[in-house]
Amino acid sequence: MGADQHPEGLQAGCGAQRRRRVEHAEYYFETGILPATEQKAFAAPLITHGVAANRKVLETIAQYSLEQGLTPKLTQLEDLYPPSMLNQ
């Protein structure tokens, strides 16, 4: 398996965890303890995977690393990841 591929189990496991979280909260939405307007936000993934989904966080880390003197220049994501991973 190449460096630009995610293990299928990782993606499947995240989906299963999200489904369990939503199923667990259904009672609270049905009884009105949690407002129905929040149901969509509650179903959103807690963790995102891939460079594209985390670009802002990774760029911020690179900026902090430069500001703290940990790196001599601003590291670009294109220097860290192969092109095939940048859009994942």
Residue pairs with C-beta under 8 A, 6 or more apart in sequence:
1 7
3 82
3 85
4 82
4 84
4 85
4 88
6 49
6 50
6 88
10 49
11 49
14 45
14 47
14 49
18 43
18 45
18 46
21 42
21 46
22 42
22 43
25 34
25 39
25 42
27 33
28 34
29 36
29 38
29 39
29 42
34 42
48 54
50 85
50 88
51 58
51 77
51 81
51 85
51 86
51 87
51 88
52 86
52 87
52 88
55 77
58 77
59 77
62 71
62 74
62 75
62 76
62 77
63 74
65 71
65 75
66 73
66 74
66 75
77 86
78 86
